[in-house]
Amino acid sequence: MKPFAILLLFTSLAVAQTKPPARPPQKPEPPKRVRVSTDVSGFDLAPQQKVAKTAGVAGASRGAGNASSPLLLAPHMGKLYGPSPRFDWSFNRRVRKYIFVLTDDNQEEIYRAEVTRPEFQYPSDAPRLEPGKTYFWRVEPDPKGMDMMASDPAGLKVISGPELQEVEQALSKIGPTETFDTNLARARLFAGHGLWYDALAAYGELIEKNPDRAEVYQQRGAIYAQLEPTQDLAERDAARAKEINKK
């Protein structure tokens, strides 16, 4: 073999030995669950332990829910403006009905009702929720089995004083007309003041009347995204907004 051929052979072998081995193909990472910021400072006024202590019960984590008790879809302590809030919860067990219970900050029962769905609109003929007062609500599966318990409580504080005046002045500037723009302005006002129950009620009415407006789903989803228990609802609204925008 000629010297040049021998040199070429050794060079090829050296290159082959120094070449890094081929990496096996990497599996694609599973898609991450996209979540909006969960800064609850605007809607949740107190940690669960404090709310549970004030309500006179032992608090547990409501983050992922408890299989044996309903999960309240609300802040541990939220703010309220309007007189008739809507209360929502979820439960992965089948029951005939729920017992909705509302108490004051002295743990005295204010109102009780039987409910067949995981939602309840506080009726206009129920005891008035007074400005400046704090209330607590919970739901109990009925009948309660050996492995079913009442939910942890959630609190709501009815705004009063300067904050109440500020909200009412802003509402008066929007005016009493019922158009998409004015209703959206009210919903945004409630959201801007951290009024969880009022904001969701306003956006719910907007969606009922305007089911094909993507921005309404986006803005309600941004509110849902502020709490861990309502993350799934936030993602559902985001998906609906995306679907509308594709049309």
N, C-alpha and C positions, 0 to 999 in steps of 0.2 A: 504493500500500500504506500502511496506517495506521501511525503511529509505533509503536504498541504491538506490532503484528505484526512490524515490522522488528526491534524490540528482542528479541522472542522468537526470531526466526530466528537473529540473531547469537549469542544466548545458547546456543542448541542447537548451533550450529557450534563454539563455544568448548569446550563440554562434550565434544563428539565428538572434538575434536583433543587434549584433555588426557587422555582415557580411555586407560589403558595397553592395548596390544594383547593379545589373548587368548593365553595360553601354550599351546603344543601339549601334548597329553596325554602325561604321562610314563609310560614303560614301568615296570611294577612290577619292583622289584629281585628278582633270583633269591634263593630261600631260602638263608639262610646255614647252613653245616654246623655244627650245635651240638656243641660239645665241652666236656667237663668239664675242670676245672683239670688242667694237666699238670705239676704240681709233683712231680718224681720224687725228692725228698729222702727220702721214706719207704721207697722200694723200690730205688732205684739208688744204690749207694755210691760209684761212681767214674765219671769220664768215660770215653768209649770209648778215647781216645788212651792213657790210662794203662793200661787193661786190655790193649789191643793190645800195648803196649810190654812189659808184664809177661809176656804170653803169647808174646812173641817174634815178632810179626807186625806188618805195616804196617797200621794201622787206617784204615778209610774210613768215610764216613757211613752209619749204619744207619737214618736217619730215614725216608726214603721207599723204602728198599730198593734193591738193585742187580739189574738184569735178568739179569746173568750169574752171580749167586750167591744161594744161599738166604738168607732173612731170618730171623734168630732172634727169636722172639717172647718176649723175656725182657729183664730189665735188663742193662746192660753188666756190672754187678757186683751180684748179688743175694744175699740171705741164705737159708739153708736150715736147717730143724730136722730133718725126717724123713729116714729112710734111703733112700727110693726115690722121688726126684723124677721128675716127668714133664717131658720136654723137648718143646717145640713150635716149629715154624718154618713158613715158607711159601716157595713157589718158583713162579714163573709159567711154568716150563718143564716139559715132561713127561720124566721120567726113569724108568728101571726100578727103581732103588733108590738109597739114600743110605748113606754110611758115617758112622756116629756115632763121634766120637773124644773121649775124655776124658783130659785131662792134669793133672798137678799143677803147683804153682807153680815147679818146676824144669824145666818143659817136658818131663817124662818121661811117656810114654803109660801111662795106668792101665787103660783099657778101650777096646775097639773092637767095633763091632757093625754088621751089615748090616741096614738098615731099608727096608721097602717103602712106608711111609707117612710123611708129614711130622710124625711124632710118635714119641716113644720113652719107654717107662716103664723106668727104671733097675731092673734085676732084683735080686731079693733075694740071688741067688748071685754077684753081681758084687762086686768089691773094696769093702770098707766105706768110706764117706765119713766121715772122722774129724773129731770136733769140733775147732774151731780151725784146720782146714786150709782152704786155698783151692784150688779146682779150676777148670779151664777146659774148655769144650766147644765143639765146632764140628761142622758136617756138610759132607760133600762129595758132590756129585752123582756117580753112578757108572752108566755110564762118563762121565768128564769129557771134554767136547768142547773144541774150540779156543776156544769162546766161553763156557765155563762154568768157574767157579772154586769153591773152598771158601768157606764163609761166613766172615765175621769171627767172632772168638771171643766168647763170653760167659763171665763168671766167676761162681762161686758160692762163698760163704764159709759154712762150717758153723758155726753159733753154738756158743759154749762159755762157760765161766765163769759169772759172775753172770747174764748174759742167759739162758743155758740153764737155770739153776736157776729163774729167774723164770717162764719159760715152762712148765717142768715142774710147778712149784707151782700155777700157774694151771690147768693141765690137770687136776691132781689134784682141785682144788676143783670143777671141772665134773663130774668123775666118769666112770666107764666106760660109762654107759648110752648106748644108741643111739636117741635120740628126735630129732625135728626140732629141738626147742629146744636140746638139748645139742650136736648137730652144728653148729647155727648158731652157738652160743657158741664152739665151737672154731674155726670159720672166721673169726669176728670177732677172736678172740684172735690168730690167725696174721696177719691183716691189720693189726691194731694194732701188731704187732711188725715189720712190714715184711717178713714172710716170704713172698715172692712165690710160690715153688713150692708151699709148704704151703697157703697161702690158696686158690690157684686149684684145687688138688687137692680141698680140702675143699668149696669151693663147687661144683665139678664133680660130686662125689658127691651133694650136696644136690639139685642140679638133676636129676640122673638119677633120684633117688627121688621128687622133688616137682616135676615139670615145670610145674605150674600155680601156683606161688607166685611172685608178682611181685617180692617183696622180695629174693629170692635173686638174680634176674637183675639187679636194680638194684644190689645190693651188689657182685656180681662185676663188673658193668660199670664201677663206680667204680674198681675196681682196674685193669682194662684201660685206663681212661682216663688213667692216670698215665704211660703210655709212648706215644711216637709210633707205634711199629710196631703197637701193638694198639688203635689208635683205632677201626678198623673193627669189631673185636670188641666194643668198648665200645658203639658205636652199635647194633650188632645186639642186644645185651642190653637196651639201653634201649628199643628198638622192641618187643622181645618182652614186656617188663614193661608197656609201654603197652597192648599188645594184650590182655594178660591182664586189666588193670584195666578195660577197656571191656566185658568180658563180664558 
